[in-house]
Amino acid sequence: MASTALPSAAHADETPALRPRTVAAYAATAGPTVILGLPFSVYLPPYIAEGGVISVALVGLLFSLTTIWDGVVDPLIGTMVDRVRTGLGAHRRWMLLAIIPLALLLLALVTVGDQLPFAALFLMMIFFYSSYSLYEVAQLSWGSALVRSPADSALLYGMRDWFAKIALILAFAAPAAAQLLIPGVSLQGRIMAYASLFLLMVPIALFAIRLVPPRAIIAEPGIGWRQEIRASLSFPPLMLLFGVQFLNSFAFGSLTSLFVFFAAAVLDLDGQSAVLLFASFIGGALASPVWTFLARRR
């Protein structure tokens, strides 16, 4: 991926701190991919299965394969962003290149995705996640090119994380609001409400991209894939962190996805599932500082 190394302290002293406008604009550019993160993986599998074209087992296989593809393609896209030189506007160009197919593929998925056979849906999801990764990798590497000190890094990515949490709350709120305001709204209707929020985030991100100052991509010499993998595997704390992150993401993602199935098929609560899911997300967000405080005391 693009260089994330911080320049020397002397260079940091010579460079002015990031302006609040730049920090806010950079955080806003994360909107499209944040919206298409966890809520997308929660609501799309039940919607695809509800169409009846492919079985629930194949839906699970579909999302497993596309998730693996997403993990494989990220470093490849990072290498492409590094090596294909497009001048000072490199990050901006990659993000703009990704946003159009991302929006079109989302529109196709939420309108006819439940009627497509496995092969067509698989190809569509591959292109969707490739566009998603291109936008996100370019956006994150743009942030690393903007910072000039550890304080800059904490401010920039802290603001991005704060914006991401607000966007996630809105993403879970949109289907819940549709369910409350439109009695009997279908699962597709809830997903359309969610997708409309993405369409709102796109012009905000496009406007914000114009406000973020361009930075050149400087590819630094690496240690090679084999050496990097060997070094990572030989560092137990890093492997433990990877394991915790994987289990946490898998547990929350699978639990929330299964909840939509369970609420409709077993509890007969399909009419309230989005509201309940939104409430559980808010509850978890409010409880996070408590669990963090208790964990630190232990």
LUMNU-711657 format. One record per residue (C-alpha): x, y, z; residue in three letters. Coordinates in pm, whole numbers, plus 50000, padded with zeros to 5 digits. Each point is the difference from the previous one (the first is absolute). Example, Ala and Ser with C-alpha at 12.3 -4.5 7.8 and 13.67 -1.06 7.14 Angstrom:
// residues 2
PT, 51230, 49550, 50780, ala
PT, 50137, 50344, 49934, ser
END
This chain:
// residues 298
PT, 50000, 50000, 50000, met
PT, 50101, 50363, 49984, ala
PT, 50261, 50118, 50242, ser
PT, 49881, 50053, 50356, thr
PT, 50337, 50087, 50147, ala
PT, 50014, 50325, 50194, leu
PT, 50274, 50245, 49906, pro
PT, 50268, 50102, 50244, ser
PT, 49923, 50225, 50295, ala
PT, 50192, 50282, 49836, ala
PT, 49781, 49978, 49692, his
PT, 49688, 49985, 50214, ala
PT, 50103, 50326, 50169, asp
PT, 50030, 50167, 49661, glu
PT, 49654, 49888, 49888, thr
PT, 49691, 50178, 50134, pro
PT, 49744, 49791, 50185, ala
PT, 49699, 49876, 49812, leu
PT, 49728, 50259, 49966, arg
PT, 49660, 49917, 50158, pro
PT, 49840, 50037, 49658, arg
PT, 50233, 49736, 49856, thr
PT, 49935, 49763, 50289, val
PT, 49622, 50036, 49971, ala
PT, 50006, 49961, 49622, ala
PT, 50217, 49688, 50017, tyr
PT, 49768, 49842, 50256, ala
PT, 49700, 50069, 49774, ala
PT, 50164, 49817, 49708, thr
PT, 49965, 49674, 50196, ala
PT, 49619, 50014, 49986, gly
PT, 49929, 49772, 49701, pro
PT, 50210, 49705, 50116, thr
PT, 49892, 50036, 50364, val
PT, 49635, 49980, 49894, ile
PT, 50075, 49690, 49791, leu
PT, 50179, 49821, 50284, gly
PT, 49824, 49808, 50276, leu
PT, 49637, 50096, 49923, pro
PT, 50041, 49879, 49640, phe
PT, 50118, 49656, 50113, ser
PT, 49716, 49983, 50253, val
PT, 49705, 50078, 49772, tyr
PT, 50110, 49867, 49661, leu
PT, 50023, 49623, 50079, pro
PT, 49636, 49971, 50122, pro
PT, 49886, 50209, 49703, tyr
PT, 50180, 49771, 49752, ile
PT, 49865, 49689, 50172, ala
PT, 49645, 50140, 50004, glu
PT, 49998, 50005, 49620, gly
PT, 50017, 49620, 49997, gly
PT, 50222, 49981, 49690, val
PT, 50295, 49863, 50197, ile
PT, 49987, 49804, 50325, ser
PT, 50102, 50134, 50341, val
PT, 50307, 49773, 49993, ala
PT, 50112, 50151, 49670, leu
PT, 49941, 50349, 50141, val
PT, 50244, 49915, 50278, gly
PT, 50249, 49863, 49747, leu
PT, 49961, 50310, 49785, leu
PT, 50083, 50240, 50280, phe
PT, 50282, 49780, 50128, ser
PT, 50168, 49995, 49658, leu
PT, 49955, 50372, 49940, thr
PT, 50133, 50081, 50348, thr
PT, 50310, 49791, 49928, ile
PT, 50037, 50181, 49668, trp
PT, 49974, 50334, 50180, asp
PT, 50288, 49898, 50227, gly
PT, 50214, 49881, 49709, val
PT, 49941, 50300, 49776, val
PT, 50083, 50267, 50261, asp
PT, 50381, 49964, 49986, pro
PT, 49986, 49965, 49621, leu
PT, 49811, 50327, 49976, ile
PT, 50247, 50159, 50242, gly
PT, 50283, 49893, 49770, thr
PT, 49816, 50140, 49698, met
PT, 49943, 50332, 50177, val
PT, 50371, 50007, 50083, asp
PT, 50133, 49910, 49657, arg
PT, 49764, 50167, 49755, val
PT, 50111, 50361, 50019, arg
PT, 49732, 50258, 49929, thr
PT, 50164, 50308, 50151, gly
PT, 49894, 50204, 50302, leu
PT, 49634, 49914, 49954, gly
PT, 50055, 49624, 50015, ala
PT, 49780, 49928, 50301, his
PT, 49724, 50224, 49872, arg
PT, 50001, 49835, 49657, arg
PT, 49985, 49647, 50139, trp
PT, 49710, 50091, 50230, met
PT, 49807, 50169, 49721, leu
PT, 50067, 49700, 49776, leu
PT, 49853, 49766, 50262, ala
PT, 49694, 50195, 50112, ile
PT, 49803, 49975, 49672, ile
PT, 50005, 49618, 49961, pro
PT, 49947, 49969, 50375, leu
PT, 49677, 50202, 49982, ala
PT, 49876, 49821, 49687, leu
PT, 50071, 49654, 50141, leu
PT, 49827, 50087, 50327, leu
PT, 49694, 50115, 49805, leu
PT, 49997, 49672, 49806, ala
PT, 50042, 49789, 50314, leu
PT, 49714, 50160, 50192, val
PT, 49757, 49994, 49707, thr
PT, 50059, 49668, 49820, val
PT, 50257, 49823, 50217, gly
PT, 49743, 49761, 50146, asp
PT, 49903, 49884, 49649, gln
PT, 50348, 49919, 49866, leu
PT, 50153, 49651, 49974, pro
PT, 50308, 49915, 50205, phe
PT, 50259, 50056, 49723, ala
PT, 49869, 50344, 49900, ala
PT, 49966, 50110, 50361, leu
PT, 50351, 49875, 50080, phe
PT, 50155, 50202, 49716, leu
PT, 49803, 50307, 50103, met
PT, 50119, 49966, 50359, met
PT, 50362, 49956, 49887, ile
PT, 49987, 50326, 49805, phe
PT, 49814, 50166, 50287, phe
PT, 50260, 49911, 50263, tyr
PT, 50287, 50084, 49764, ser
PT, 49856, 50351, 49952, ser
PT, 49942, 50024, 50375, tyr
PT, 50362, 49905, 50074, ser
PT, 50139, 50239, 49739, leu
PT, 49816, 50293, 50156, tyr
PT, 50087, 49907, 50358, glu
PT, 50369, 49921, 49939, val
PT, 50048, 50325, 49808, ala
PT, 49819, 50193, 50275, gln
PT, 50204, 49850, 50283, leu
PT, 50332, 50046, 49818, ser
PT, 49904, 50363, 49931, trp
PT, 49973, 50047, 50376, gly
PT, 50346, 49854, 50056, ser
PT, 50138, 50240, 49739, ala
PT, 49838, 50299, 50173, leu
PT, 50142, 49947, 50349, val
PT, 50338, 50138, 50102, arg
PT, 50011, 49905, 50367, ser
PT, 49843, 49750, 50245, pro
PT, 49770, 50279, 50124, ala
PT, 49876, 50056, 49645, asp
PT, 49938, 49627, 49960, ser
PT, 49800, 49976, 50322, ala
PT, 49791, 50304, 49906, leu
PT, 49933, 49893, 49642, leu
PT, 49909, 49638, 50064, tyr
PT, 49822, 50085, 50325, gly
PT, 49771, 50237, 49810, met
PT, 49951, 49737, 49729, arg
PT, 49901, 49743, 50263, asp
PT, 49757, 50244, 50161, trp
PT, 49839, 50073, 49663, phe
PT, 49982, 49625, 49929, ala
PT, 49808, 49937, 50323, lys
PT, 49749, 50272, 49916, ile
PT, 49957, 49859, 49649, ala
PT, 49948, 49647, 50138, leu
PT, 49732, 50120, 50238, ile
PT, 49823, 50167, 49707, leu
PT, 50041, 49685, 49789, ala
PT, 49826, 49785, 50261, phe
PT, 49744, 50272, 50066, ala
PT, 49882, 50026, 49637, ala
PT, 49840, 49649, 49980, pro
PT, 49861, 50042, 50352, ala
PT, 49840, 50332, 49904, ala
PT, 49851, 49843, 49686, ala
PT, 49856, 49718, 50210, gln
PT, 49844, 50243, 50249, leu
PT, 49864, 50245, 49743, leu
PT, 49878, 49747, 49741, ile
PT, 49814, 49711, 50168, pro
PT, 50057, 49672, 49821, gly
PT, 50294, 50126, 49796, val
PT, 50185, 49712, 49835, ser
PT, 50362, 49904, 50059, leu
PT, 50082, 50146, 49660, gln
PT, 49834, 50325, 50106, gly
PT, 50221, 50015, 50309, arg
PT, 50309, 49940, 49786, ile
PT, 49892, 50271, 49758, met
PT, 49973, 50241, 50295, ala
PT, 50353, 49900, 50098, tyr
PT, 50130, 50038, 49642, ala
PT, 49846, 50348, 49976, ser
PT, 50227, 50105, 50286, leu
PT, 50299, 49888, 49793, phe
PT, 49876, 50217, 49713, leu
PT, 49989, 50291, 50245, leu
PT, 50357, 49933, 50110, met
PT, 50138, 49996, 49644, val
PT, 49955, 50373, 49922, pro
PT, 50129, 50085, 50348, ile
PT, 50312, 49791, 49935, ala
PT, 50048, 50148, 49652, leu
PT, 49984, 50352, 50142, phe
PT, 50238, 49906, 50284, ala
PT, 50251, 49843, 49758, ile
PT, 50042, 50340, 49834, arg
PT, 50094, 50157, 50336, leu
PT, 50272, 49750, 50095, val
PT, 50342, 50117, 49878, pro
PT, 50166, 49764, 49750, pro
PT, 50310, 49807, 50097, arg
PT, 50242, 49804, 49788, ala
PT, 50023, 49623, 50044, ile
PT, 50352, 49897, 50091, ile
PT, 50057, 49626, 49977, ala
PT, 50266, 49889, 50247, glu
PT, 50209, 49686, 49947, pro
PT, 49855, 49710, 50192, gly
PT, 50149, 49682, 50146, ile
PT, 49813, 49766, 49766, gly
PT, 49681, 49799, 50047, trp
PT, 50170, 49690, 50138, arg
PT, 50207, 50191, 50252, gln
PT, 49702, 50210, 50104, glu
PT, 49781, 49693, 50058, ile
PT, 50282, 49826, 50186, arg
PT, 50058, 50303, 50222, ala
PT, 49629, 50035, 50074, ser
PT, 49956, 49633, 50090, leu
PT, 50302, 50012, 50232, ser
PT, 49856, 50291, 50204, phe
PT, 49747, 49850, 50249, pro
PT, 49839, 50330, 50114, pro
PT, 49914, 50085, 49641, leu
PT, 49852, 49655, 49939, met
PT, 49797, 50030, 50321, leu
PT, 49869, 50337, 49889, leu
PT, 49906, 49858, 49660, phe
PT, 49820, 49710, 50168, gly
PT, 49803, 50224, 50235, val
PT, 49903, 50234, 49716, gln
PT, 49890, 49709, 49781, phe
PT, 49794, 49835, 50274, leu
PT, 49842, 50328, 50102, asn
PT, 49903, 50090, 49644, ser
PT, 49878, 49648, 49924, phe
PT, 49797, 49972, 50319, ala
PT, 49825, 50334, 49966, phe
PT, 49943, 49973, 49625, gly
PT, 49866, 49644, 50013, ser
PT, 49784, 50070, 50306, leu
PT, 49834, 50306, 49848, thr
PT, 49952, 49827, 49663, ser
PT, 49843, 49695, 50160, leu
PT, 49779, 50222, 50212, phe
PT, 49814, 50123, 49692, val
PT, 49931, 49637, 49898, phe
PT, 49912, 49895, 50356, phe
PT, 49771, 50295, 50072, ala
PT, 49795, 49936, 49687, ala
PT, 49990, 49617, 49988, ala
PT, 49993, 49904, 50371, val
PT, 49885, 50298, 50205, leu
PT, 49761, 50132, 49733, asp
PT, 50140, 50349, 50058, leu
PT, 50085, 50091, 49644, asp
PT, 49799, 50319, 50041, gly
PT, 50224, 50114, 50288, gln
PT, 50337, 49842, 49912, ser
PT, 50162, 50321, 49869, ala
PT, 49887, 50196, 50307, val
PT, 50131, 49731, 50235, leu
PT, 50330, 49980, 49813, leu
PT, 50039, 50378, 50017, phe
PT, 49927, 49994, 50374, ala
PT, 50259, 49727, 50058, ser
PT, 50262, 50198, 49806, phe
PT, 49933, 50316, 50203, ile
PT, 50011, 49797, 50320, gly
PT, 50334, 49850, 49902, gly
PT, 50142, 50340, 49909, ala
PT, 49894, 50149, 50334, leu
PT, 50137, 49701, 50193, ala
PT, 50342, 50001, 49828, ser
PT, 50156, 50263, 50233, pro
PT, 49878, 49800, 50301, val
PT, 50161, 49677, 49878, trp
PT, 50320, 50190, 49915, thr
PT, 50013, 50151, 50351, phe
PT, 49941, 49660, 50163, leu
PT, 50262, 49833, 49778, ala
PT, 50260, 50263, 50095, arg
PT, 49930, 49947, 50372, arg
PT, 50071, 49630, 49954, arg
END
